[in-house]
Amino acid sequence: MDTSTGASYRGYRFPREIIAHCVWLYFRFSLSFRDIQEMMLERGVEVSHEAIRLWCLTFGAEYARRLRRQRGRSGDTWHLDEVFCKINGRPVYLWRAVDQSGEVLDILVQKRRDTKAAKRFFRKLLKGLRCVPRAIVTDKLASYTSAKKDFIPDVAHPRGRRLNNRAENSHQPTREQCDDSSRCDTPSASSQCMRAWRITSDRGDI
């Protein structure tokens, strides 16, 4: 889902990625607002169920229309990357996986980019999608190699920054959002700066 077009997210405390993900979860899986609140908290985002309800009322019609129009399985080549930002002066890494079409498969906010963090991301990614890719593409961060050996040792693994432009480009809206949200000064407000993602397995996303 391309969150740069379609519905307007201007004026909201949280970045478009978080709003898009919450609304997508509600209409895609018929979850309750409190269920979504708990799922977001597991990934490092503190948002109230009431805020999610209001987002669904505001953006729901467009999401539902696009989800009905086009449904499909995620691609078999996954591009993985992590981007660095600061929340209230503290370093944070946003781990993200997209397929070859640019659809975001999953994201995770973590404080580190070491092997333990990479393994945690792989575990969540594979558990959520319940499938194994034909290949994963990453930069040359050694943490990816270690995690891959533990979880999907037989999957092809091309490495190189140029090969991973799909994931790099996917991070750009979040980088821009972080630049605009540098005024975060409380734990709840800081989540809007960097704890952002889109998870979209349908190309009809906004």
N, C-alpha and C positions, 0 to 999 in steps of 0.2 A: 504494500500500500504506500503510495507516495503522499506523505503528509505535507508536502510543500504546496499542494494545490487543493482545491475543493473547499471544505469548510474552513472558516477563519478561527484561529486559536488566539488571536490577539486579545490581550487583557486578562488572560487566565494565569494563575500563579504557577501552575505546572506546565511543563513544556508539552508540545504536541504529541511527542512519542508516548508519554504516559497516558494522556487522554485517549489517544487512538487505541492503545492496548486495552484499556479498561472497557471501552465501549465494544471493541471487537470481541472480548471474552464474553460479555453479557449476551450479545446477539448470536455469537457462534455456538456457545455451549449452554445457553440458558441457565447460567449460574446466578445465584443471588448476589446482591450488592455486598453483603457481608462476606460471602465466599471470595469475591474478587478482592475485597479489602485485605483479607488474610493472605491471599496469593501474592499480592503486591508487597506486603510486609516481608514475606519470605525472601523477596528479591531486593530488599533495601529501600522500599518506598513507603512512606507513611502518608496515607490518604484516607479520608473518612468515607464510609459507605454513602453518606448523604451527598458528598461531592460527586461520587460515581453515579449516583441516581440522577443528579442534575446534568451531568455530561451526557448520559444516555438519552435524556429528554431532549437535549439541545441538538446532538449529532446523530441520534439513533436512526432517523428515517433514511438519511443518506447512507449510513453504514449498512443497514438492512438491505437497501436496494442493491448496493454493489455486491454484497455477499450472495444474494440470490442470483445475480446476473452471472457471476463467474466463480466457480469453485474448482479446485484442483489440488493435486498432491504436490508437495514441495519437491524441488529438484534434487538430483542425486549427487551434485557437486556442492560442497559446503565451503564457504569462505569465512574464515575465523580471524578476528582481530580484536585488539583492545586499544582504547584511547584514554589518555590521561587528562584529568582536569582537577581543579581544586574546589572543594566545598567548604566555605568558611575558613579558608586557609589550609585545609587538610587535603592531602592527595587522595584521589579516588580513581579507580580504573573501571571503565565500562567495557565489559566483554560482550562481543556481539557475533552472531553467526547469521549469514545470509546465503541463499542459494544462488545458482548461476543466473537467475532471473532478477536478482536484487530483492527478493522477498525475505524479510527478516524472520528467522526461525526461532531465535531465542536470544535473550540478553541476561546479563548478571552484573550487578555492581559489587565490586570487591576493593579491598584496601591494597591488595598486592597483585603482582603479575608473575609469581613464582610457580613452581611445579604444583604445589598444593592448590593454588587458585585455579590453575589450568585444569586439574583433575576434577575439581568441584564443578567447573563450567561444563566439562565433557559429561559428567554424570547427570546434570540437570538437562542438558541438551538431548542426550540419548533417551533419558527417561520420558521426557516430554513428547518427543517425536515418535518413539517406539519403532524406529527403523535405523538402518545403517547406510551411510552414503557410499557411493562408488569411489569418491575421492574427497579429501579435504585439502584446502589451499590455505596456507598461512605465510606469515613472514618468517624470519629465521630465529625467532625467539625459541630457545631450547626447551622451555616449559611445554610447548605444544608437542614436541617429539616425545617427551617423557610420558605425557598424558595419553597420547595416541597408542603407545606401546602397551599400556595397561588396559585400554578400553576397546580399541579397534586396530589391532596390530596388522591385520591383513589389508587394510584400506590404503590405497595410493595416497601419497602425501607430497605433492609438489610444494616447494618452499621458495619464497622470494617476494620482496615488496612489490615489484611490478606485476607479478602474477596475482597479487591480492588486491588489486585496485577496486574490485567490486565491494569488498568490505570497507576499504578506506573511504570510498565515496559515500557509503551508507552512514558513516559517522559524521559527515559534514554538517547536516542540520543540527545535530546535538552539540557540536563544537560552537556553532553560531549561537545556539540557545544559551550555552554556558557563558559566552561573552556578554550576552544581554542580561544575565541573571547574577551578576557579580555582587549584588547587594545583599545576598543571603546572610543572615546573622543569627538564626536560630535553627535547631535541629530539624524542625518540621519545614521551615521555609527553605533550608538548604537542599532538601530533596528535589526541589524544582530546578536546581542549577545543573545537576549532573546525573542524578539517579533517574535516567530517562531511557526509554527504549520503545521500539515498536516490535510487536510479535504479530506477524501476519502470514498465515498459510494460504490466504486467498488473494489473488491478484487484484481483486476488486476493491482493496483497501483504499482509504482516502490518502 
